[in-house]
Every structure is written in C-alpha cells, then in structure tokens.
Amino acid sequence: MKASHTVTPVFDDPNLVSAAGLVPVMRLAETAGLHELFGRHLSVDSPNPAVKSASIVAGMLAGADSIDDLDVLRHGAMNRVFGGVRAPSTLGTYLRSFTHGHVQQLDAVATRLLDGLAAHIPGLIAGGDEIAFLDVDDTIGQVHGYGKQAAAFGYSRVRGLNAQVAVLSTASAAPVIARARLRRGNVASHTGCGRLLTQAIGCARSAGASGQILARADSAYFCHAFVAAAQRAGAWFSVTARMNPQIRAAITSIDDASWTPIEYPNAVYDQDEWRWVSDAEVAETEVTIFTSRRKRDHVTCRLVVRRVKRLNPTADAGQGELFTPHRHHAFVTNSALTTVEADARHRDHAIVEQVIAELKDGPLAHLPSGKHAANAACLAHAVIAFNLARAAGVAASVRHARARWATLRTHLINIPARIASSARRMTLHLPTDWAWKQAWSNLFRIATSPPAAAT
C-alpha cells in the first residue's frame, strides 16, 4: 500500500463528520433516559448542565482524553447532527464547578442509566438471573506537577490519584461499570470498600442481576468491611487471602490426599518465575478469619488453595529433589461452588484489570484539572460513556459485545460520513464496503427503535 502523490488536502467541506457512530450511540443514550436523568438529578450551578454533560460523554465516546480533545465534536456538519455542542473551554469551566455532592449526583445518573440500557438491551446483563460477578479493584492514575488536589505517592510509588472501580459481569456478558470513585493518591486500597460494594450490589440488582452475586477482590481487600458488606447483601465473597501465619498454618494442615489436579484451559503466565503454567492442584479447608476483632465479627468460611510446582533449575543437570516445593495461592469464600469451580471463578477476577486498562487508555489517560472534584466528575462521566459503549457493542453484534472500547470506537463510532439534506430530512452517506456495515446497521436500528413498553 502506497500513498498517492496526486493528493491535495483541503479542509473545506462543511458536510462531513468523522464520528457518525455518535448518532446511534447518543440516540441509544436518549432512549435509555440519559438527558432526562441529567436534568432531574444534576444541580450544578451552571446553565444547561444536561447539555454540557452529554457533550462530555459524547467527546469521551469519540476518544477525547482531555478537555481540549473535546473539540473533536466541533467540526464539519456536527452542529447539524447534534444540537447544544459546547466549546472545550466552556466544558472545562463546567467541570470545575462540580462539588463532591454533584459527583454523587452523576453516580446516581450512571446507576439509573445502566437500568435503562439493560431494559432496552436485555443482552447487556445476560445471565444475571443465574449468577453475576462484582469485581472490585483500584488503580493509580499518575499525574505531574504540584497543582493537582489530593495527588500523592501511593502503593505504586508514583504521584497520582487513586480510582476505585467495581465492575459487573456474567458468564455470558462483558463487564459494565457498576460504581467508581476517585480518591486521594495515598489512600489504602480497601478504604471505603464496604460502602462501594454495597452501592455496586444495589446497582447490579436494579440493572437486572436477580441471581446470585459473587463479589471478588484481591488481597488488598482481605478485610472485614468487604466481607461483611457482601454478607449483609446476601452475596457470596471470594477474596484472595494474605499469607499471614493463620493462613499458612491452615494450608499446612491440608492432607496430601486432598489435592485435586486441575488443568488451565489456557496457560497462565507466572510473573514470579517467568514461565507459563498450565496445571496445578487445588484443595480446601475451613478457616475462621478476622479473629483479632470482636467475636461477632469473626467469619468462618472456606479457604480454597491452589498450589503450583516450583521449577527445579538443576533437574536437567541430573540433580533430583528430596521433595516437591510448591507455591500456594489461597482465597476465602462462602460460595456453594465446588472447589475446582470456585478456583476457576476466582481467577476470573482479573477481568476488572481489563476495564481499568480501557479507562486509562481512553478518557482517564489524563486527569485534566487541578481541582479534585473536577477530576472525579471526569471519572463519573467516563463511567457513563463506558457503559454506553458496552451497550452499543451488545446491540451491534456478538463480536462487538465483548470487544474493547478502542475497537468499538474504530468499528462503530469513528466512522466518517457525509451529510445530505432533502425535503428537510438528513441522510448519512457512509463509506461503501465498510467492514462492519451490518453491525453498525444493527446498532442504528436498535438505537432508533422506541423503548419496549413496561409490563
């Protein structure tokens, strides 16, 4: 493939748009009630907050990762396709007018929008009537300069802000974000996890996850607050255990005959030993955790342990070993799953890392303001945009239902089009031979269809 030498670029066509996919996606948002929710819940001291928040969400869907990048909405015929597009400077001033209370109002909008999307696109939470998974984790968003409020050095040893995220998924549905919050950079990972999990479970229930919920987390959330919140809500928990003396003693007490061999469907890369692992053994025992707290806070549950053989680098040289050393990975759970299934389900907790990566590869690539509430509002808008993109993917095709946000932008959103008007109607002329034409057509048809009548 070679570029033609006869091309002359001229920016002079007022009828072109570069993100025609925003038309069906924002129509989908309108059908799910986004604009009404903004108008009902937002009390920001700024004119037309619903229009401005919708502009921020649309810009994030198109790939904007800073306030200046929101100018992607102002080109060609975009002002004919959408009404109320605001300049980046206006949107930046709007974000800086947010307080902590206004950010919580955005959280309420995100929760109710997820309900509307799930009602309009049932496949968004497919399988939620059987079992659903809530995965909680946090990440550090690195920032630079000393003007960022609440920025500090956290566990990653970089200066930044901490985002805590809870994602909802099922065995047959890709994850959506149930709750997220931005915190100071040096906060402990588990701080506030009980309240976050309670809110996320409420969001999952209202979105249609009527079956059993399994709340999963890594060892940073091995604390009473997380486990107690899951128990109060009637959910199962599955949390990686810290290797303290109590857990080590419990692992040692497991009889050798109790270990069951398992094979991974796909090999797992072991970062500690720099190798791929395709087999292991699992066993379980009973353990009482949080015994340093008052007695009513003690929790008796299952301790499921997976062990993997350590490499013997001298084996190839003919030197044998007196016994086989293992590396142990343990987690506590109160689920009714079998030992093997509980281990497999717990390992799937890594799905939250993918969501975090998509956020940091998109709207959270930069935290744009020096004001903490403005950055928290950016995260809240990003949650809304992420869930809209996920719903658009489910509506488009089976392939796009599990595609990454970057793929959805390339295939469905950032598609060029030319606007033509006739008899007061606009026609979008899209590229011929677009590889994802059928998926885009499915999205447009579902987005422009009226919502189903309530039964």
QUIQUITA-V977427 format. One record per residue. N is the residue number from 1. SS is DSSP state (a for helix, b for strand, c for the rest). PHI is phi in degrees with one decimal (* if undefined). D_CENTER is the distance of its C-alpha to the mean C-alpha in Angstrom with 1 decimal. Layout:
n=N ss=SS phi=PHI d_center=D_CENTER
n=N ss=SS phi=PHI d_center=D_CENTER
This chain:
n=1 ss=c phi=* d_center=37.1
n=2 ss=c phi=-129.7 d_center=39.0
n=3 ss=c phi=-74.9 d_center=38.7
n=4 ss=c phi=-72.1 d_center=41.6
n=5 ss=c phi=-87.9 d_center=44.1
n=6 ss=c phi=-100.6 d_center=45.1
n=7 ss=c phi=-82.4 d_center=41.9
n=8 ss=c phi=-123.9 d_center=42.4
n=9 ss=c phi=-79.7 d_center=39.3
n=10 ss=c phi=-139.9 d_center=39.9
n=11 ss=c phi=-89.1 d_center=37.3
n=12 ss=c phi=-140.0 d_center=39.3
n=13 ss=c phi=-102.7 d_center=37.7
n=14 ss=c phi=-83.0 d_center=36.5
n=15 ss=c phi=-108.1 d_center=35.4
n=16 ss=b phi=-101.3 d_center=32.5
n=17 ss=b phi=-133.2 d_center=28.7
n=18 ss=c phi=-102.7 d_center=26.2
n=19 ss=c phi=-135.0 d_center=23.1
n=20 ss=c phi=-66.1 d_center=24.6
n=21 ss=a phi=-66.0 d_center=21.4
n=22 ss=a phi=-65.3 d_center=20.5
n=23 ss=a phi=-61.7 d_center=23.4
n=24 ss=a phi=-67.9 d_center=21.9
n=25 ss=a phi=-68.0 d_center=18.4
n=26 ss=a phi=-72.8 d_center=19.8
n=27 ss=a phi=-66.1 d_center=22.3
n=28 ss=a phi=-62.7 d_center=19.5
n=29 ss=a phi=-62.4 d_center=18.1
n=30 ss=a phi=-64.5 d_center=21.8
n=31 ss=a phi=-63.3 d_center=22.4
n=32 ss=c phi=-78.1 d_center=19.5
n=33 ss=c phi=95.8 d_center=21.1
n=34 ss=a phi=-60.2 d_center=19.1
n=35 ss=a phi=-66.4 d_center=22.3
n=36 ss=a phi=-65.7 d_center=24.1
n=37 ss=a phi=-66.0 d_center=21.3
n=38 ss=a phi=-58.9 d_center=21.4
n=39 ss=a phi=-66.3 d_center=25.2
n=40 ss=a phi=-83.2 d_center=25.3
n=41 ss=a phi=-105.5 d_center=23.1
n=42 ss=c phi=-83.2 d_center=23.2
n=43 ss=c phi=-122.9 d_center=26.4
n=44 ss=c phi=-64.8 d_center=25.9
n=45 ss=c phi=-77.5 d_center=29.4
n=46 ss=c phi=-156.6 d_center=29.1
n=47 ss=c phi=-64.5 d_center=30.5
n=48 ss=c phi=51.4 d_center=28.4
n=49 ss=a phi=-62.5 d_center=25.0
n=50 ss=a phi=-64.6 d_center=23.6
n=51 ss=a phi=-65.4 d_center=24.7
n=52 ss=a phi=-69.3 d_center=23.3
n=53 ss=a phi=-65.3 d_center=19.8
n=54 ss=a phi=-63.5 d_center=19.8
n=55 ss=a phi=-65.2 d_center=21.0
n=56 ss=a phi=-64.0 d_center=18.3
n=57 ss=a phi=-62.1 d_center=15.6
n=58 ss=a phi=-63.2 d_center=17.8
n=59 ss=a phi=-62.8 d_center=18.3
n=60 ss=a phi=-64.9 d_center=14.6
n=61 ss=a phi=-61.9 d_center=14.4
n=62 ss=c phi=-82.4 d_center=17.5
n=63 ss=c phi=113.0 d_center=16.2
n=64 ss=c phi=-67.5 d_center=17.5
n=65 ss=c phi=-123.8 d_center=16.3
n=66 ss=c phi=-155.9 d_center=19.1
n=67 ss=c phi=-64.2 d_center=21.4
n=68 ss=a phi=-60.1 d_center=24.1
n=69 ss=a phi=-68.2 d_center=21.9
n=70 ss=a phi=-65.3 d_center=21.7
n=71 ss=a phi=-67.7 d_center=25.2
n=72 ss=a phi=-61.0 d_center=23.9
n=73 ss=a phi=-81.3 d_center=24.4
n=74 ss=c phi=-111.5 d_center=28.1
n=75 ss=c phi=-154.8 d_center=29.9
n=76 ss=c phi=47.5 d_center=32.3
n=77 ss=c phi=-96.9 d_center=32.2
n=78 ss=a phi=-60.0 d_center=28.8
n=79 ss=a phi=-71.3 d_center=30.9
n=80 ss=a phi=-89.1 d_center=32.5
n=81 ss=a phi=-82.6 d_center=29.3
n=82 ss=c phi=-124.8 d_center=27.6
n=83 ss=c phi=-106.3 d_center=29.3
n=84 ss=c phi=86.5 d_center=28.4
n=85 ss=c phi=-67.3 d_center=26.8
n=86 ss=c phi=-109.2 d_center=27.2
n=87 ss=c phi=-71.4 d_center=28.0
n=88 ss=a phi=-56.4 d_center=25.6
n=89 ss=a phi=-62.5 d_center=28.1
n=90 ss=a phi=-66.2 d_center=28.0
n=91 ss=a phi=-69.0 d_center=24.2
n=92 ss=a phi=-65.2 d_center=24.3
n=93 ss=a phi=-62.3 d_center=27.0
n=94 ss=a phi=-62.6 d_center=25.0
n=95 ss=a phi=-63.1 d_center=22.0
n=96 ss=a phi=-72.6 d_center=24.5
n=97 ss=c phi=-87.4 d_center=26.0
n=98 ss=c phi=-75.8 d_center=23.0
n=99 ss=c phi=-115.3 d_center=23.6
n=100 ss=a phi=-59.3 d_center=21.5
n=101 ss=a phi=-64.2 d_center=22.5
n=102 ss=a phi=-67.2 d_center=21.5
n=103 ss=a phi=-64.4 d_center=17.9
n=104 ss=a phi=-66.2 d_center=18.0
n=105 ss=a phi=-63.8 d_center=19.4
n=106 ss=a phi=-63.8 d_center=16.4
n=107 ss=a phi=-60.5 d_center=14.2
n=108 ss=a phi=-64.1 d_center=16.8
n=109 ss=a phi=-62.3 d_center=16.5
n=110 ss=a phi=-61.4 d_center=12.8
n=111 ss=a phi=-63.4 d_center=13.6
n=112 ss=a phi=-70.8 d_center=16.6
n=113 ss=a phi=-66.0 d_center=15.3
n=114 ss=a phi=-60.4 d_center=12.9
n=115 ss=a phi=-59.8 d_center=16.2
n=116 ss=a phi=-64.7 d_center=18.0
n=117 ss=a phi=-65.6 d_center=15.8
n=118 ss=a phi=-65.8 d_center=15.9
n=119 ss=a phi=-70.5 d_center=19.7
n=120 ss=a phi=-81.0 d_center=20.3
n=121 ss=c phi=-126.7 d_center=18.3
n=122 ss=a phi=-56.3 d_center=18.8
n=123 ss=a phi=-68.5 d_center=17.1
n=124 ss=a phi=-63.3 d_center=13.6
n=125 ss=a phi=-120.4 d_center=13.9
n=126 ss=c phi=-59.6 d_center=16.7
n=127 ss=c phi=85.7 d_center=18.1
n=128 ss=c phi=-68.6 d_center=16.9
n=129 ss=c phi=-79.7 d_center=20.6
n=130 ss=c phi=-106.6 d_center=21.0
n=131 ss=b phi=-148.6 d_center=18.3
n=132 ss=b phi=-127.7 d_center=14.6
n=133 ss=b phi=-121.8 d_center=12.3
n=134 ss=b phi=-115.0 d_center=10.5
n=135 ss=b phi=-110.4 d_center=9.2
n=136 ss=b phi=-116.2 d_center=9.6
n=137 ss=b phi=-158.8 d_center=9.9
n=138 ss=b phi=-138.2 d_center=10.8
n=139 ss=b phi=-148.5 d_center=11.7
n=140 ss=b phi=-101.1 d_center=14.7
n=141 ss=b phi=-96.6 d_center=14.8
n=142 ss=b phi=-68.1 d_center=18.4
n=143 ss=c phi=-128.3 d_center=20.8
n=144 ss=c phi=-130.6 d_center=24.5
n=145 ss=c phi=89.8 d_center=27.5
n=146 ss=c phi=-105.8 d_center=28.6
n=147 ss=c phi=-92.1 d_center=27.8
n=148 ss=c phi=-84.1 d_center=24.2
n=149 ss=c phi=-65.1 d_center=24.3
n=150 ss=c phi=71.9 d_center=22.9
n=151 ss=c phi=-72.3 d_center=22.3
n=152 ss=b phi=-161.4 d_center=23.6
n=153 ss=b phi=-84.0 d_center=23.7
n=154 ss=c phi=-107.6 d_center=21.3
n=155 ss=c phi=-66.5 d_center=21.0
n=156 ss=c phi=-84.1 d_center=20.2
n=157 ss=c phi=65.7 d_center=23.5
n=158 ss=c phi=-120.9 d_center=22.3
n=159 ss=b phi=-80.9 d_center=22.6
n=160 ss=b phi=-172.6 d_center=19.4
n=161 ss=b phi=-118.4 d_center=17.2
n=162 ss=b phi=-104.1 d_center=14.8
n=163 ss=b phi=-108.2 d_center=11.2
n=164 ss=b phi=-105.7 d_center=10.2
n=165 ss=b phi=-130.7 d_center=6.8
n=166 ss=b phi=-121.1 d_center=7.0
n=167 ss=b phi=-113.8 d_center=5.1
n=168 ss=b phi=-111.5 d_center=7.9
n=169 ss=b phi=-147.1 d_center=9.5
n=170 ss=b phi=-133.9 d_center=13.2
n=171 ss=c phi=-65.4 d_center=15.6
n=172 ss=c phi=-118.5 d_center=15.9
n=173 ss=c phi=-128.1 d_center=12.7
n=174 ss=c phi=-69.8 d_center=9.5
n=175 ss=c phi=-73.2 d_center=6.2
n=176 ss=b phi=-119.1 d_center=5.5
n=177 ss=b phi=-92.8 d_center=4.5
n=178 ss=b phi=-88.0 d_center=8.0
n=179 ss=b phi=-162.5 d_center=8.8
n=180 ss=b phi=-155.4 d_center=8.7
n=181 ss=b phi=-150.2 d_center=12.0
n=182 ss=b phi=-102.7 d_center=13.8
n=183 ss=b phi=-131.0 d_center=16.7
n=184 ss=c phi=-64.3 d_center=19.7
n=185 ss=c phi=-69.8 d_center=19.6
n=186 ss=c phi=-103.7 d_center=21.8
n=187 ss=c phi=-77.4 d_center=20.4
n=188 ss=c phi=-68.6 d_center=20.2
n=189 ss=c phi=-55.2 d_center=16.8
n=190 ss=c phi=-82.5 d_center=17.7
n=191 ss=c phi=-59.0 d_center=19.1
n=192 ss=c phi=76.2 d_center=18.2
n=193 ss=a phi=-68.0 d_center=16.1
n=194 ss=a phi=-63.7 d_center=18.4
n=195 ss=a phi=-66.5 d_center=17.9
n=196 ss=a phi=-60.5 d_center=14.1
n=197 ss=a phi=-65.4 d_center=14.3
n=198 ss=a phi=-60.2 d_center=17.0
n=199 ss=a phi=-65.2 d_center=15.2
n=200 ss=a phi=-66.4 d_center=12.2
n=201 ss=a phi=-64.8 d_center=14.8
n=202 ss=a phi=-61.7 d_center=16.7
n=203 ss=a phi=-63.9 d_center=13.9
n=204 ss=a phi=-62.2 d_center=13.5
n=205 ss=a phi=-63.3 d_center=17.3
n=206 ss=a phi=-68.9 d_center=17.8
n=207 ss=a phi=-81.7 d_center=15.4
n=208 ss=c phi=116.5 d_center=17.7
n=209 ss=c phi=-80.5 d_center=16.6
n=210 ss=c phi=-87.3 d_center=20.3
n=211 ss=c phi=-85.3 d_center=20.6
n=212 ss=b phi=-71.2 d_center=20.2
n=213 ss=b phi=-109.6 d_center=17.0
n=214 ss=b phi=-113.3 d_center=16.4
n=215 ss=b phi=-92.5 d_center=14.6
n=216 ss=b phi=-120.5 d_center=13.9
n=217 ss=b phi=-161.6 d_center=14.0
n=218 ss=c phi=-90.3 d_center=15.9
n=219 ss=a phi=-66.0 d_center=19.3
n=220 ss=a phi=-64.8 d_center=18.3
n=221 ss=a phi=-107.8 d_center=17.7
n=222 ss=c phi=-78.7 d_center=21.0
n=223 ss=c phi=-148.6 d_center=22.5
n=224 ss=a phi=-65.1 d_center=24.2
n=225 ss=a phi=-59.8 d_center=21.9
n=226 ss=a phi=-68.2 d_center=18.9
n=227 ss=a phi=-64.1 d_center=21.3
n=228 ss=a phi=-66.0 d_center=23.4
n=229 ss=a phi=-63.1 d_center=20.6
n=230 ss=a phi=-64.2 d_center=19.6
n=231 ss=a phi=-65.6 d_center=23.3
n=232 ss=a phi=-61.6 d_center=24.1
n=233 ss=c phi=-88.3 d_center=21.6
n=234 ss=c phi=75.5 d_center=23.0
n=235 ss=c phi=-99.5 d_center=20.0
n=236 ss=b phi=-81.4 d_center=20.3
n=237 ss=b phi=-123.8 d_center=19.1
n=238 ss=b phi=-148.7 d_center=18.6
n=239 ss=b phi=-127.7 d_center=18.7
n=240 ss=b phi=-60.1 d_center=20.0
n=241 ss=c phi=-88.2 d_center=23.4
n=242 ss=c phi=-73.5 d_center=24.9
n=243 ss=c phi=-81.1 d_center=28.1
n=244 ss=c phi=-87.5 d_center=30.5
n=245 ss=a phi=-57.0 d_center=34.2
n=246 ss=a phi=-65.2 d_center=33.5
n=247 ss=a phi=-68.3 d_center=30.8
n=248 ss=a phi=-63.2 d_center=33.0
n=249 ss=a phi=-65.1 d_center=36.0
n=250 ss=a phi=-65.3 d_center=34.3
n=251 ss=a phi=-65.5 d_center=33.3
n=252 ss=a phi=-62.8 d_center=36.9
n=253 ss=c phi=-76.0 d_center=38.2
n=254 ss=c phi=-73.0 d_center=36.7
n=255 ss=c phi=-70.7 d_center=39.5
n=256 ss=a phi=-60.0 d_center=39.5
n=257 ss=a phi=-75.1 d_center=40.2
n=258 ss=a phi=-85.9 d_center=37.0
n=259 ss=c phi=-77.6 d_center=34.7
n=260 ss=b phi=-111.5 d_center=33.4
n=261 ss=b phi=-67.1 d_center=32.6
n=262 ss=b phi=-134.4 d_center=29.4
n=263 ss=b phi=-124.1 d_center=28.3
n=264 ss=b phi=-79.7 d_center=24.9
n=265 ss=b phi=-58.8 d_center=24.4
n=266 ss=b phi=-128.1 d_center=23.0
n=267 ss=b phi=-59.9 d_center=24.2
n=268 ss=b phi=-110.5 d_center=22.1
n=269 ss=b phi=-83.9 d_center=22.8
n=270 ss=b phi=-92.2 d_center=24.2
n=271 ss=c phi=-67.6 d_center=23.7
n=272 ss=c phi=-71.1 d_center=26.5
n=273 ss=c phi=-108.8 d_center=29.1
n=274 ss=c phi=54.7 d_center=27.9
n=275 ss=b phi=-155.5 d_center=28.3
n=276 ss=b phi=-91.1 d_center=26.8
n=277 ss=b phi=-116.2 d_center=27.0
n=278 ss=b phi=-121.7 d_center=27.6
n=279 ss=b phi=-147.1 d_center=29.3
n=280 ss=b phi=-162.8 d_center=29.4
n=281 ss=b phi=-135.3 d_center=30.7
n=282 ss=b phi=-129.1 d_center=29.3
n=283 ss=b phi=-156.0 d_center=31.2
n=284 ss=b phi=-147.4 d_center=30.7
n=285 ss=b phi=-149.0 d_center=32.7
n=286 ss=b phi=-99.4 d_center=32.6
n=287 ss=b phi=-146.1 d_center=31.9
n=288 ss=b phi=-108.8 d_center=32.0
n=289 ss=b phi=-108.8 d_center=29.5
n=290 ss=c phi=62.0 d_center=29.7
n=291 ss=c phi=-74.2 d_center=33.5
n=292 ss=c phi=-79.3 d_center=33.9
n=293 ss=c phi=-91.4 d_center=33.0
n=294 ss=c phi=-61.2 d_center=35.3
n=295 ss=a phi=-60.1 d_center=36.1
n=296 ss=a phi=-69.7 d_center=34.2
n=297 ss=a phi=-92.7 d_center=31.0
n=298 ss=c phi=-66.3 d_center=31.7
n=299 ss=b phi=-127.2 d_center=29.4
n=300 ss=b phi=-96.3 d_center=31.0
n=301 ss=b phi=-151.5 d_center=28.5
n=302 ss=b phi=-87.8 d_center=28.2
n=303 ss=b phi=-110.8 d_center=27.8
n=304 ss=b phi=-98.0 d_center=26.6
n=305 ss=b phi=-122.4 d_center=27.5
n=306 ss=b phi=-112.8 d_center=26.9
n=307 ss=b phi=-122.9 d_center=29.5
n=308 ss=b phi=-125.7 d_center=29.9
n=309 ss=b phi=-64.4 d_center=33.2
n=310 ss=c phi=-79.2 d_center=33.7
n=311 ss=c phi=-70.1 d_center=35.3
n=312 ss=c phi=-110.7 d_center=39.0
n=313 ss=c phi=-64.6 d_center=39.8
n=314 ss=c phi=-97.9 d_center=43.5
n=315 ss=a phi=-64.7 d_center=43.6
n=316 ss=a phi=-66.2 d_center=44.4
n=317 ss=a phi=-86.3 d_center=47.4
n=318 ss=c phi=94.2 d_center=48.9
n=319 ss=c phi=-91.6 d_center=48.0
n=320 ss=c phi=-78.9 d_center=46.8
n=321 ss=c phi=-132.2 d_center=45.0
n=322 ss=c phi=-70.3 d_center=46.4
n=323 ss=c phi=-149.5 d_center=43.2
n=324 ss=c phi=-92.5 d_center=39.7
n=325 ss=c phi=-79.7 d_center=37.2
n=326 ss=b phi=-131.6 d_center=33.6
n=327 ss=b phi=-104.4 d_center=30.2
n=328 ss=b phi=-110.7 d_center=28.7
n=329 ss=b phi=-126.6 d_center=25.0
n=330 ss=b phi=-121.3 d_center=25.0
n=331 ss=b phi=-145.1 d_center=22.7
n=332 ss=b phi=-103.0 d_center=23.8
n=333 ss=b phi=-155.8 d_center=23.0
n=334 ss=c phi=-117.3 d_center=24.8
n=335 ss=c phi=-73.1 d_center=23.7
n=336 ss=c phi=-98.3 d_center=26.4
n=337 ss=c phi=-72.6 d_center=25.2
n=338 ss=c phi=-67.2 d_center=27.6
n=339 ss=a phi=-59.1 d_center=27.5
n=340 ss=a phi=-66.0 d_center=26.4
n=341 ss=a phi=-68.5 d_center=23.7
n=342 ss=a phi=-61.5 d_center=22.4
n=343 ss=a phi=-65.2 d_center=22.2
n=344 ss=a phi=-63.9 d_center=20.4
n=345 ss=a phi=-65.2 d_center=17.8
n=346 ss=a phi=-67.1 d_center=17.3
n=347 ss=a phi=-64.5 d_center=16.9
n=348 ss=a phi=-70.9 d_center=14.0
n=349 ss=a phi=-56.9 d_center=12.0
n=350 ss=a phi=-62.6 d_center=11.3
n=351 ss=a phi=-61.1 d_center=8.5
n=352 ss=a phi=-67.0 d_center=6.1
n=353 ss=a phi=-64.1 d_center=8.0
n=354 ss=a phi=-66.1 d_center=7.3
n=355 ss=a phi=-63.1 d_center=3.7
n=356 ss=a phi=-60.9 d_center=5.7
n=357 ss=a phi=-62.2 d_center=8.5
n=358 ss=a phi=-67.7 d_center=7.6
n=359 ss=a phi=-65.8 d_center=7.2
n=360 ss=a phi=-75.5 d_center=10.4
n=361 ss=c phi=-87.9 d_center=11.9
n=362 ss=c phi=-123.7 d_center=11.8
n=363 ss=c phi=-67.4 d_center=12.3
n=364 ss=c phi=-98.8 d_center=11.9
n=365 ss=c phi=-61.8 d_center=14.4
n=366 ss=c phi=-134.5 d_center=17.0
n=367 ss=c phi=-95.0 d_center=17.1
n=368 ss=c phi=-78.1 d_center=20.0
n=369 ss=c phi=-120.4 d_center=22.1
n=370 ss=c phi=-81.0 d_center=24.3
n=371 ss=c phi=-91.8 d_center=23.6
n=372 ss=a phi=-62.0 d_center=20.9
n=373 ss=a phi=-62.7 d_center=20.4
n=374 ss=a phi=-65.5 d_center=20.0
n=375 ss=a phi=-67.1 d_center=17.2
n=376 ss=a phi=-64.1 d_center=15.5
n=377 ss=a phi=-66.1 d_center=16.1
n=378 ss=a phi=-60.6 d_center=14.5
n=379 ss=a phi=-62.5 d_center=11.2
n=380 ss=a phi=-63.9 d_center=11.8
n=381 ss=a phi=-64.8 d_center=12.8
n=382 ss=a phi=-64.0 d_center=9.8
n=383 ss=a phi=-61.5 d_center=7.6
n=384 ss=a phi=-62.2 d_center=10.5
n=385 ss=a phi=-63.6 d_center=10.8
n=386 ss=a phi=-61.6 d_center=7.4
n=387 ss=a phi=-66.1 d_center=8.3
n=388 ss=a phi=-64.2 d_center=11.8
n=389 ss=a phi=-63.7 d_center=11.3
n=390 ss=a phi=-64.1 d_center=9.8
n=391 ss=a phi=-63.8 d_center=12.8
n=392 ss=a phi=-62.8 d_center=15.1
n=393 ss=a phi=-64.3 d_center=14.4
n=394 ss=a phi=-63.7 d_center=15.3
n=395 ss=a phi=-69.1 d_center=18.3
n=396 ss=a phi=-77.3 d_center=19.4
n=397 ss=c phi=-169.4 d_center=19.9
n=398 ss=c phi=-63.4 d_center=19.0
n=399 ss=c phi=-64.0 d_center=18.3
n=400 ss=a phi=-76.2 d_center=15.9
n=401 ss=a phi=-63.1 d_center=14.1
n=402 ss=a phi=-118.2 d_center=12.4
n=403 ss=c phi=-73.8 d_center=12.8
n=404 ss=c phi=-72.5 d_center=10.7
n=405 ss=a phi=-58.8 d_center=10.3
n=406 ss=a phi=-60.8 d_center=13.4
n=407 ss=a phi=-67.0 d_center=15.3
n=408 ss=a phi=-62.6 d_center=14.7
n=409 ss=a phi=-62.8 d_center=16.0
n=410 ss=a phi=-69.2 d_center=19.0
n=411 ss=a phi=-84.1 d_center=19.9
n=412 ss=a phi=-116.6 d_center=19.3
n=413 ss=a phi=-103.9 d_center=19.0
n=414 ss=c phi=-85.2 d_center=21.2
n=415 ss=c phi=-110.4 d_center=24.2
n=416 ss=c phi=-73.4 d_center=27.5
n=417 ss=b phi=-155.2 d_center=29.9
n=418 ss=b phi=-114.7 d_center=33.3
n=419 ss=b phi=-93.2 d_center=34.2
n=420 ss=b phi=-128.3 d_center=37.5
n=421 ss=b phi=-114.2 d_center=39.1
n=422 ss=b phi=-155.2 d_center=41.8
n=423 ss=c phi=53.3 d_center=43.3
n=424 ss=c phi=60.4 d_center=40.7
n=425 ss=b phi=-123.2 d_center=37.8
n=426 ss=b phi=-100.7 d_center=35.4
n=427 ss=b phi=-119.3 d_center=34.6
n=428 ss=b phi=-93.1 d_center=31.8
n=429 ss=b phi=-93.2 d_center=33.3
n=430 ss=b phi=-98.2 d_center=30.7
n=431 ss=c phi=-63.6 d_center=31.5
n=432 ss=c phi=-70.2 d_center=33.5
n=433 ss=c phi=57.9 d_center=32.3
n=434 ss=c phi=-65.6 d_center=28.6
n=435 ss=c phi=-60.5 d_center=27.1
n=436 ss=c phi=-114.6 d_center=24.4
n=437 ss=a phi=-59.2 d_center=26.8
n=438 ss=a phi=-65.3 d_center=26.5
n=439 ss=a phi=-63.1 d_center=22.7
n=440 ss=a phi=-63.8 d_center=23.0
n=441 ss=a phi=-64.5 d_center=25.9
n=442 ss=a phi=-61.1 d_center=24.1
n=443 ss=a phi=-61.7 d_center=21.3
n=444 ss=a phi=-63.1 d_center=24.2
n=445 ss=a phi=-64.6 d_center=26.1
n=446 ss=a phi=-71.3 d_center=23.5
n=447 ss=a phi=-67.5 d_center=22.3
n=448 ss=a phi=-95.7 d_center=26.0
n=449 ss=c phi=-81.4 d_center=27.0
n=450 ss=c phi=-66.6 d_center=27.7
n=451 ss=c phi=-64.3 d_center=25.5
n=452 ss=c phi=-65.0 d_center=26.9
n=453 ss=c phi=-69.2 d_center=29.4
n=454 ss=c phi=-66.7 d_center=28.7
n=455 ss=c phi=-105.1 d_center=30.6
